[in-house]
Amino acid sequence: MVTLEKRPTPSRFWAAATPIVAVILTMLAGGALFAVLGKNPFEAIRTIFWDPLFGEFAWYLRGQLLVKAGPLILIAIGLSLGFRAGIWNIGAEGQYIMGAVFGASVGLAAYPTESRLIFPAMILAGAFGGWLWGMIPAILKTRFNTNEILVSLMLVYVAEKILSKAALGFLRNPEGSGFPGSRNFKDYSAASNPELIAGTGMHWGVVAAFIAVIFAHILLQRHILGFQIKLAGQAPRAARFHGVNPARMIMLCLGISGALAGLAGVFEVAGPAGQISIDFNVGYGFTAIIVAFLGRLNPIGILLAGLLMALTYIGGEMASTNLGLPSAAIQAFQGMLLFFLLAVDVLTNFRIRMFAKGVA
């Protein structure tokens, strides 16, 4: 008989090894999935993890790595602060969408004016839009004790409806011959977010992601607020004795995570995406949850996890195009990473014990 025995203290070994073991198990299970679909598992895994970095078109795909990783890291940093405090924001996808809509609205309202103030105003509007969307579950939680998981998740669908309305209505390009979608920001230099160094994928959103990693690391390691965030998650009762206001902590964490998700949205709409469209959101807000946990809610870990997840995005697209793998299989492969991460993480706090049947 197999049982789980509570460890006296969490295992440092498994805390560090869990992400690595989860990646290895994901490769094995993913390879089995690809084999069932009639594809060569070794070729599929190589295409996903090796070819984007060292393959024929690696010179181009390495730049795309930062493009994909930027929003994932930025959103995951915000989510990780809430997760550490025991505040579960599952609606970052909606906050990402609203940041894009608010930022795009400001930029398009100024069209065709060319001013250096337009892009900074879009950034502020995007952060405000994400913050505002994050405040809804925060206020409902603190005033009416609603479940922030359900509220934030349901708000994603509301945000998607607003996005559709924007693409088909109030932000639609009047010169677009009736097709859905806004003007392209790449044709409007004052509101665009181009590459800062050609061919690298580095734009202001990536810079913001790196800055967020640095500030989050300093906050958690050197600032009293970081200590309070960790204490609120690990020992809520002790946090209250320490003077931590639970309502204020909820408002703060959901506000920060919403603002960072909104920033990711506005940087994406003004840069790689280029416009508000019906299919603007591609799941970054949900994938960032995997990134946050894969990075162990640690800013440096999130940076590495964001790059790894971006690699699966790019490699998955290559595998879908070159090997004919269905996109659903790639999404399942990415989902396996979170499944194995949570499964293996059990070993951090529990050890497996084997007992002979019938022995007490």
C-alpha positions in Angstrom: 0.0 0.0 0.0 1.2 3.5 -0.9 0.6 6.4 1.5 1.8 10.0 1.8 3.5 11.0 5.0 3.7 14.7 6.0 7.3 16.0 6.1 8.3 17.8 9.3 9.7 20.6 7.1 9.3 21.2 3.3 12.0 19.4 1.3 14.5 21.9 -0.2 15.6 19.3 -2.8 12.1 18.7 -4.2 11.3 22.5 -4.0 14.3 23.0 -6.4 13.9 19.8 -8.5 10.1 20.0 -9.1 10.2 22.3 -12.2 13.0 20.2 -13.8 11.3 16.9 -13.1 7.9 18.3 -14.3 9.6 19.4 -17.6 11.1 15.9 -18.1 7.8 14.2 -17.3 6.0 16.5 -19.7 8.4 15.6 -22.5 7.8 11.9 -21.8 4.0 12.1 -21.6 4.0 14.5 -24.6 6.1 12.2 -26.6 3.6 9.4 -25.9 0.7 11.7 -26.9 2.4 12.5 -30.2 3.1 8.8 -30.8 -0.6 8.0 -30.4 -1.3 10.7 -33.0 1.0 8.9 -35.4 3.9 11.3 -35.2 7.5 10.6 -34.4 7.8 11.6 -30.7 11.5 12.4 -30.9 11.1 14.5 -34.0 8.2 16.4 -32.3 10.1 17.1 -29.1 13.1 18.2 -31.1 11.0 20.5 -33.2 9.5 22.1 -30.1 12.6 22.5 -27.9 15.6 22.4 -30.2 14.8 23.8 -33.6 13.7 27.3 -32.4 17.1 27.8 -30.8 19.4 25.9 -33.1 17.5 25.0 -36.2 17.6 26.4 -39.7 15.6 29.6 -38.9 16.9 30.0 -35.4 18.3 33.5 -36.2 14.7 34.7 -36.6 13.0 32.6 -34.0 15.3 33.7 -31.2 13.9 37.2 -31.6 10.4 35.8 -31.5 11.3 34.2 -28.1 11.4 37.6 -26.4 8.2 38.7 -28.2 6.3 35.7 -26.7 8.0 35.7 -23.3 7.5 39.4 -22.6 3.8 39.4 -21.8 4.0 36.0 -20.1 6.7 37.3 -17.7 4.9 40.6 -17.1 1.6 39.0 -16.3 3.1 36.2 -14.2 5.1 38.6 -12.0 1.8 40.3 -11.0 0.0 37.0 -10.5 2.9 35.6 -8.4 2.6 38.4 -5.8 -1.1 37.6 -5.3 -0.5 33.9 -5.2 2.2 34.3 -2.6 -0.4 36.2 -0.4 -3.1 33.6 -0.9 -5.1 35.8 -3.3 -6.1 33.9 -6.5 -6.4 36.1 -9.5 -7.4 33.7 -12.4 -8.7 36.5 -14.6 -5.5 38.0 -15.9 -6.7 37.2 -19.4 -9.5 39.7 -19.0 -7.3 42.3 -17.5 -4.9 41.8 -20.4 -7.7 42.4 -22.8 -9.0 45.5 -21.0 -5.5 47.0 -20.9 -5.3 46.6 -24.7 -8.8 48.1 -25.2 -8.1 51.1 -23.0 -4.6 51.7 -24.4 -5.8 51.3 -28.0 -8.8 53.7 -27.4 -6.4 56.5 -26.2 -4.1 55.9 -29.2 -6.9 55.9 -31.8 -8.6 58.9 -30.2 -5.5 60.9 -31.0 -5.2 59.7 -34.6 -3.6 61.1 -36.8 -1.8 63.4 -34.4 2.0 62.7 -34.1 3.1 63.4 -30.6 5.6 61.8 -28.3 3.0 61.9 -25.5 0.6 59.5 -27.2 2.5 56.2 -26.5 3.1 57.1 -22.8 -0.6 58.0 -22.5 -1.5 54.6 -24.0 0.8 52.9 -21.5 -0.9 54.7 -18.6 -4.4 54.0 -20.0 -3.5 50.3 -20.4 -2.3 49.9 -16.9 -5.4 51.7 -15.6 -7.7 49.5 -17.7 -6.1 46.3 -16.2 -6.1 47.8 -12.7 -9.8 48.7 -13.0 -10.7 45.2 -14.1 -8.7 43.8 -11.2 -10.5 46.1 -8.8 -13.9 44.5 -9.5 -13.1 41.1 -7.9 -11.0 43.0 -5.2 -13.9 45.2 -4.1 -16.5 42.4 -4.3 -14.1 40.2 -2.2 -13.5 42.8 0.5 -17.1 44.2 0.6 -19.2 41.0 0.1 -16.7 38.2 0.6 -17.2 36.8 -2.9 -14.8 34.3 -4.3 -12.1 36.1 -6.3 -11.4 33.0 -8.4 -14.9 32.8 -9.8 -15.4 36.6 -10.2 -12.1 37.2 -11.9 -12.6 34.2 -14.2 -16.1 35.2 -15.2 -14.9 38.7 -16.0 -12.7 37.2 -18.7 -15.8 36.4 -20.7 -17.1 39.9 -20.2 -13.8 41.4 -21.4 -14.0 39.1 -24.5 -17.4 40.5 -25.3 -16.1 44.1 -24.9 -13.1 43.2 -27.2 -15.5 41.9 -29.8 -17.6 45.0 -29.5 -14.5 47.2 -29.9 -13.3 45.3 -33.0 -16.7 45.3 -34.7 -17.9 48.7 -33.4 -16.4 51.6 -31.5 -12.7 50.9 -32.5 -13.3 49.5 -36.0 -11.2 51.1 -38.7 -13.5 53.4 -40.6 -11.3 52.9 -43.7 -11.3 49.1 -43.3 -14.0 48.4 -45.9 -16.3 47.0 -43.1 -13.8 44.4 -41.9 -13.5 43.9 -38.2 -10.5 45.3 -36.4 -9.0 48.7 -35.6 -6.4 50.7 -37.5 -3.0 49.1 -37.5 -0.7 50.8 -35.0 2.4 49.8 -37.1 1.2 52.5 -39.6 0.8 55.1 -36.8 4.3 55.7 -35.5 3.3 57.9 -32.5 1.3 55.0 -31.1 3.4 52.0 -32.2 5.7 49.8 -30.1 8.4 48.7 -32.6 11.5 46.7 -32.0 14.2 48.8 -30.2 17.0 46.7 -31.8 16.1 45.2 -35.2 15.9 41.5 -35.3 16.0 40.9 -31.5 12.3 41.0 -30.7 13.2 43.6 -27.9 10.4 46.2 -27.6 9.2 48.3 -24.6 7.0 45.4 -23.4 10.1 43.2 -23.0 11.9 46.0 -21.2 9.0 46.4 -18.9 9.0 42.7 -18.1 12.7 42.7 -17.1 12.1 45.8 -15.0 9.1 44.0 -13.3 11.4 41.1 -12.5 14.0 43.3 -10.9 11.5 45.3 -8.8 9.6 42.2 -7.7 12.8 40.6 -6.6 13.8 43.7 -4.6 10.3 43.9 -3.2 10.2 40.3 -2.0 13.7 40.2 -0.6 14.4 43.7 0.7 11.1 45.5 1.4 8.7 45.2 4.3 5.7 44.9 1.9 7.3 41.8 0.4 7.7 40.3 3.9 4.0 41.1 4.5 2.9 39.5 1.2 4.8 36.3 2.1 3.6 36.3 5.6 -0.1 36.8 4.5 0.2 33.6 2.4 2.1 31.4 4.8 0.5 32.4 8.1 -2.6 34.6 7.7 -3.3 34.8 11.4 0.2 35.8 12.2 0.0 38.4 9.4 -3.0 40.0 11.1 -1.1 40.1 14.4 1.7 41.8 12.6 -0.7 44.5 11.5 -1.3 43.4 7.9 -4.8 44.5 6.8 -6.3 41.6 4.7 -8.6 43.9 2.7 -5.8 46.2 1.9 -3.6 43.3 0.8 -6.4 42.0 -1.5 -6.8 45.4 -3.1 -3.0 45.8 -3.5 -2.3 42.4 -5.0 -5.2 42.3 -7.4 -4.5 45.9 -8.4 -0.8 45.2 -9.1 -1.5 42.0 -11.0 -4.3 43.8 -13.0 -2.1 46.7 -13.9 0.8 44.5 -15.1 -1.6 42.4 -17.2 -3.0 45.6 -18.6 0.5 46.8 -19.5 1.1 43.5 -21.3 -2.0 44.1 -23.3 -1.2 47.6 -24.4 2.4 46.7 -25.3 1.1 43.7 -27.3 -1.6 45.7 -29.2 0.7 48.5 -30.1 3.5 46.1 -31.1 3.4 42.5 -32.2 -0.3 42.2 -32.6 -0.6 45.7 -34.2 -4.4 46.2 -33.8 -7.5 45.4 -31.8 -9.1 42.3 -33.4 -11.7 39.7 -32.5 -8.9 37.1 -31.9 -6.5 39.5 -30.2 -6.3 37.5 -27.0 -4.3 34.3 -27.4 -4.4 32.9 -23.8 -1.4 34.8 -22.4 -3.3 35.4 -19.1 -4.0 31.8 -18.6 -0.6 30.5 -19.7 1.0 33.0 -17.3 -0.5 31.0 -14.4 1.6 28.0 -15.5 4.6 30.4 -15.8 4.1 31.7 -12.3 4.0 28.2 -10.7 6.8 26.8 -13.0 8.9 29.7 -11.7 8.1 28.8 -8.1 6.5 32.2 -7.7 10.1 33.6 -7.7 10.8 36.5 -10.0 14.0 35.0 -11.4 12.3 31.6 -11.8 9.5 33.3 -13.6 11.9 34.9 -16.0 13.3 31.5 -16.9 9.9 29.8 -17.0 8.6 32.6 -19.3 11.3 31.9 -21.8 10.7 28.2 -21.6 7.0 28.6 -22.1 7.6 31.0 -25.0 9.8 28.3 -26.5 6.9 25.8 -26.4 4.7 28.5 -28.1 7.2 28.9 -31.0 8.2 25.3 -31.2 4.5 24.2 -31.0 3.7 26.4 -34.0 6.6 24.9 -35.9 5.5 21.4 -35.0 1.9 22.2 -36.0 3.1 23.5 -39.4 5.9 21.1 -40.2 4.6 17.9 -38.7 0.9 18.4 -38.9 0.3 18.2 -35.2 -3.2 19.6 -34.3 -3.1 22.8 -32.2 -5.2 21.0 -29.5 -2.3 18.6 -29.0 0.1 21.4 -28.5 -2.2 23.0 -26.0 -2.6 19.7 -24.2 1.2 19.4 -24.1 1.5 22.8 -22.5 -1.3 21.9 -20.0 0.7 18.8 -19.0 3.4 21.0 -17.7 1.1 22.5 -15.1 -0.4 19.1 -14.2 3.0 17.5 -13.6 4.3 20.6 -11.8 1.4 20.4 -9.3 1.7 16.6 -9.0 5.4 16.5 -8.3 5.1 19.5 -6.0 3.3 17.2 -3.5 6.7 15.7 -2.8 7.9 19.0 -1.4 5.6 18.6 1.7 5.0 14.8 1.7 7.1 11.7 1.3 5.9 8.4 -0.3 5.8 5.5 2.1 5.4 1.9 1.0 3.6 -0.5 3.4 3.0 -4.2 3.0 -0.7 -5.0 2.7 -2.2 -5.8 6.1 0.7 -4.3 8.1 -0.3 -1.5 10.4 
